Amino acid sequence: MQISLEFGVELVHTINTETLQLRRTDTVTKAVKGNGKSIEEQVFERQAMICKAFANPVRLQLLDLLGKKTCIVGELQQQLGITKANLSQHLTILRSAGVIITQRQGKQVICSLAMPEIKQACTLIRNVLNAQIRASKELVS
């Protein structure tokens, strides 16, 4: 299958959808892979998926716990005070977003962050929110 990319009247290039090629025309750079989306578009889609995974207070607490140490599922359940079924749903969302990894050791399931950058991202967001809260309190005072 071939795809032709056109910007204005200029034909940039025809590429095979199974290969990855970069082409530049003036200020437009397109990197296209088999799905027809640029690398930048793919990154934004993954970023949205991770942000959706972060969009729940229980999942954020879960990530905070995992940022401190690797935990057994039962330990997470106890610390969060939620049902096993609810924890399983949250873990599935975080795992499908590539944020956590789970490993089975005998009867136990062990959870950890997929990358240390996840902890850094959560800390950064929390710092921004703390600054916003401080700023809003100063406005009220």
C-alpha positions in Angstrom: 0.0 0.0 0.0 1.3 3.4 -0.9 0.5 6.8 0.7 1.1 10.2 -0.9 1.5 13.1 1.4 0.8 16.5 -0.1 1.3 19.9 1.5 -0.1 22.7 -0.7 0.7 21.9 -4.3 4.0 20.3 -3.5 4.2 16.5 -3.5 6.5 15.6 -0.6 7.0 11.9 -1.2 5.3 8.6 -1.7 6.2 6.0 0.9 5.6 2.4 1.6 3.5 2.1 4.7 5.6 -0.7 6.1 8.8 1.5 6.3 9.6 4.6 8.3 11.0 7.5 6.4 11.5 11.2 7.2 10.8 13.9 4.6 11.1 17.7 5.2 9.4 20.4 3.2 9.8 24.0 4.4 8.7 23.9 8.1 6.7 20.6 7.9 8.3 17.4 9.0 6.4 14.1 8.7 7.5 10.8 10.0 5.0 8.1 9.0 4.9 4.5 9.9 2.5 1.7 8.8 -0.5 3.2 10.6 -0.2 6.4 8.7 0.4 8.6 11.8 3.4 10.7 12.4 5.6 9.9 15.3 4.5 13.2 17.0 0.8 12.1 16.6 1.6 8.7 18.1 3.4 10.4 21.1 0.4 12.7 21.7 -2.0 9.6 21.6 0.2 7.8 24.1 0.4 10.9 26.3 -3.4 11.2 26.3 -3.7 7.5 27.3 -1.3 8.0 30.2 -3.1 11.2 31.3 -6.4 9.3 31.3 -4.8 6.6 33.4 -3.7 9.3 35.9 -7.2 10.8 35.9 -8.4 9.1 39.1 -7.5 9.8 42.7 -7.2 6.1 43.6 -4.8 5.4 40.7 -2.7 8.4 41.7 -2.5 7.1 45.3 -1.6 3.7 43.9 1.2 5.3 41.8 2.4 7.2 44.9 2.7 3.9 46.8 4.5 2.2 44.0 6.8 5.2 43.7 8.0 4.5 47.2 8.5 0.7 46.8 7.4 -2.4 44.9 4.3 -3.8 46.5 2.3 -7.0 46.6 -1.4 -6.6 45.4 -2.8 -7.5 48.9 -0.6 -4.8 50.5 -1.9 -2.2 48.0 -5.5 -3.3 48.6 -5.1 -2.9 52.3 -3.3 0.5 52.1 -5.9 1.9 49.7 -8.9 0.4 51.5 -10.6 -0.8 48.3 -12.0 -4.2 47.1 -9.9 -6.7 45.2 -12.1 -6.2 42.2 -11.7 -2.4 42.2 -8.0 -2.7 42.6 -7.9 -5.1 39.7 -9.7 -2.6 37.5 -7.3 0.2 38.4 -4.2 -2.1 37.9 -5.6 -3.1 34.4 -5.9 0.5 33.4 -2.4 1.5 34.6 -0.9 -1.7 33.0 -2.6 -1.1 29.6 -1.2 2.5 29.7 2.3 1.1 30.2 2.6 2.9 33.6 3.0 -0.2 35.8 4.2 -3.8 35.4 3.0 -6.8 37.4 4.8 -10.1 38.0 3.4 -13.3 39.5 5.5 -15.0 42.1 3.7 -18.1 43.2 0.3 -17.0 44.5 1.4 -13.4 44.9 1.2 -10.6 42.3 3.9 -8.0 42.6 3.4 -4.5 41.2 6.0 -1.8 40.3 6.4 1.3 38.2 7.3 0.5 34.6 9.9 3.4 34.6 11.3 5.8 37.3 10.1 8.7 35.1 6.5 7.9 36.2 7.4 8.9 39.7 9.0 12.0 38.5 6.0 12.9 36.4 3.6 12.4 39.3 5.9 14.5 41.6 6.0 17.3 39.0 2.2 17.4 38.6 1.8 17.4 42.4 4.3 20.3 42.8 2.4 22.3 40.2 -0.9 21.7 42.1 0.7 22.6 45.4 1.9 25.9 43.8 -1.6 26.6 42.4 -3.2 26.0 45.9 -0.6 28.3 47.6 -1.2 31.0 44.9 -5.0 30.8 45.3 -4.7 31.1 49.1 -2.5 34.1 48.7 -5.2 35.7 46.5 -7.9 35.1 49.1 -5.8 36.5 51.9 
